[in-house]
Amino acid sequence: MIATDTTRILVDAGLSYRELLKRLAAVGEHPIHLDAVLVTHEHSDHIGGLSQLAKRTGIPIYLSHLTSPAIQWEDQEPKLETFQAGASFELGDIKIQSFTIPHDAVDPVGFCFEAGSVRIGLVTDLGYIPESIKYHLLQTELLMLESNHDIEMLKVGPYPWSVKQRVMSRNGHLSNDVVGDFLLEDLNGLTRTLILGHLSEHNNHPEIVRLVGQQALDRRGLPTRLVIASQQQSTEVFQF
């Protein structure tokens, strides 16, 4: 969730409504106080709880023009606000920049958020990091980036070979090594906090991600704080 004193935005809703209640309650929030939900793409781990959330709260759902028809709603269609991938818009006092990402979904996007002097980047589910995305992630004080899999664990892991090929493709997911290279070569020195998340439960381990990420930051000599996000629990609240 991205929040200011007056605006609260949730990005994706892959958790069940009950789990979302639990996670928000842990930081003193409730779904009825949300102003909007932004959707990155239509895969189930990002929208699994979206229908129930929309049904119970009536809050507007923001998603791209092409993603909208790719989602099947449980009951009646909720209040939808669509945008062109790459468009900028505002919700309350938060400025939002969407940008296209390379992933095997209909029209996947990442987001950057600006409120006052603070800029936050959020991008997961992408097979590689093109120059256009590197540009968007400049000047972010907080960046959440996918570090999905360890290549060797994926190769010997339980997935069918067709799925392994998909994950490793340019429309799949980022490996720890690709993320490490990005940190070495392209992470902006202004980034105070880096969150690495969307870790595969079968093909990665938090300590491998931490090791690769911290080694890259140390080689750069950056004071950036590294946080590894877990699917099982909420991270701390980051305040700027």
N, C-alpha and C positions, 0 to 999 in steps of 0.2 A: 504494500500500500504506500502511495505517495501522498503526503498530507502537509498542509499549512494550517494556520489558525482558522481558516475559513473554508478550505476545500479539501475533500478526501476522494482519492481516486484509487481503485483497485485495478491491477493489471492481471488479466486472465482469472479464471475461476475453475481450475481443474479439481480442486478439493470438493468433497461433499459439503452440503450446506451445514451439516452438524459440525464437521471439522473446521469449516471456515468460522463458524460461531466461536468455537474453542480458541482458534488462533487469534482472532480479533479481540476476544475477551481478555486474552493474556496481555494485551497492550492497552487495555481500557477502551476498546472500540466495539462497535456493533454494526452489522450490515445496513441497518436502516439509516445510518448516518453517512453512508457513502453517497457521493454526488454522481458517480459514473463508474462503469466498468469498461476498461479498454481491452480489446481482444487482439492478440498478436496473430493467431491463426486458428484453424478449425480442428486441429488434432485433439483427441479426447483427453489427453493429460493436461490440456489447457482450457477446456470448456466443459469438463465432466459435470461440474456443479452449476453451470451457468443458467440452465433453464430454471432450476429450483430457486436460485438466488433472484433471478428476475421476477419469477412468479410471486415470491414472498415479499419482495421489497418494492417492485415497480420502478426501480432505478433505470435510467437509460443505459443502453449498451452501445458503445462506439466501436465500429469495426469497418474494414475497408469495403468498398462497393462490391468487390468480387468475392470476399469472404462471406458476406452476409447470406447469399443463397446457398452456401455450402453447409450451413448449420441447420439441423432438423430440430425444431422446438417440440418439447413434450406436449404442451397444450397450445394456447394461442400465442402468436408471435408477440414478444415484448416490445417495448418502445426502443426502436433502433435509430441510431444516428450514424450514417455512413459517410466515409471520406475517401478521397483518392489517396492511394499509397504514395507517400512522399509529401503529403499536404501538412501544413502547420495549422493549428487552431488553438483556442484557449478554453479552458474550463475554470471558472472562477478566476483566481489570481495565479493560475499555473499555465504557462505556455508549453505547448506540446508540439514536438516535431516528429512526424513519422518518417520512416525510411524503409525501403525494400531490402529484404534479406534473402540469401540463397538457401532455400529449404524446399523439401518436396511437399509443399502445401499449395493451395490455390493462389494465395496472394499474401504471403507472410510479411510481417513488418516488425521492426524494432522501434523503440521510442527514446527520445531525449526530453527531459522536463526542465523547465526553468522557472524559478520563483525567486524574485528579488535578484540577488547576485549568485544564487546557487544553481548549478547545472548538474543533472543526474542522467546517466545513460543506462539503458536496460536493453540487452540483446541476448537472446538465447536461440537455440534451434537454427543453426546455420552451418553450412558445410565448409566454408572458408571465410576469410575476412577481406573483402575487396576494398580498394582504395576509398570508395564512396562511404563505406561504413567507418573506416578509420577517420575520415574527415568529420563525420558526425560525432564521434566519440572524443574529439579534441576538447580540451577545456572542461572536462567533467570532473567535479569534485568527488563524486561517488559514481563508481561504475560497477554494474552487475553484468558479468559475462559468463557464458557457458564454458565449462571445461568438462565435456561429457564423458570421454573414455580414454583409457590407456590402450594404445595400439596393440601391444602384446597380449594384454588381458582379453581384448576383443577377439583377437585371432584364435585364441584357444578356449574362448568362452562358449556358453551353451546356445548362442543364437544360430539359426540356420545360415548357411553361407550367403544366401540371397539377402538376408537382413544385414549381415556384416558388411556386404558390399554397399548397401544403402547407407548405413551409418558412416562409412568411410568416404562416401562420394562427396562431390562438391555441392550437393543438395542435401547432405546429411547432417552430421553433428561435428563440433570441434573436438579434436583430440587435445590431450594435455600438452603434447609437443608443439602443436600449432599455437596454442595459447601462450606457451613459454616464449616462442619466437616473437609473437606480437608484443609481449611485455618487454622483451629485450630491444626491439627495434622501433616500436610505435607508441607505447603507452606514454601519454602526456605526463610530464613531471608535476603538473598541477593536481593530479588525481590523489586525493588524500586517503581514500578508502577504496579498496578493490574487493568485490565479492565474487568469488568463483562458485558457480552453482550448476544446477541441472546435471548433476553427476549420475552416471548410470549405476544402478545397484549391482549389476552383474559384471560390468566391464571397467570398473574404476574403484578407487579407494581414496577416502579423504586425505590420508597422509601422503599418498603419491601426488595428489593435486597440490597439497601444501608445499611439498618439497620442490616440485617443478616451479611453482609460482614464486616461492621465496628465493630460490636460487637466482631466478631471472631478475627479481627486484634488487637483490643484493649486488648482482653484477652491474646493474645500472646505477647503483648507489642511491636509489630512491628511498625516501622515508615512508612510502605508501604503506598503509596498514592493510594486511591481507586477512580476509575472512573467508572461510569455507562454509557454504550453506548446505544444510541437510534437508532432505525431503521429509524427514520424520518430525522435525520440530522447527519452530520459528527462530530466526536470528534475533539478535538484539535490535533495539530501536536506534537508528542512526539520526542524530540531530545536528543541524547546521544553523 
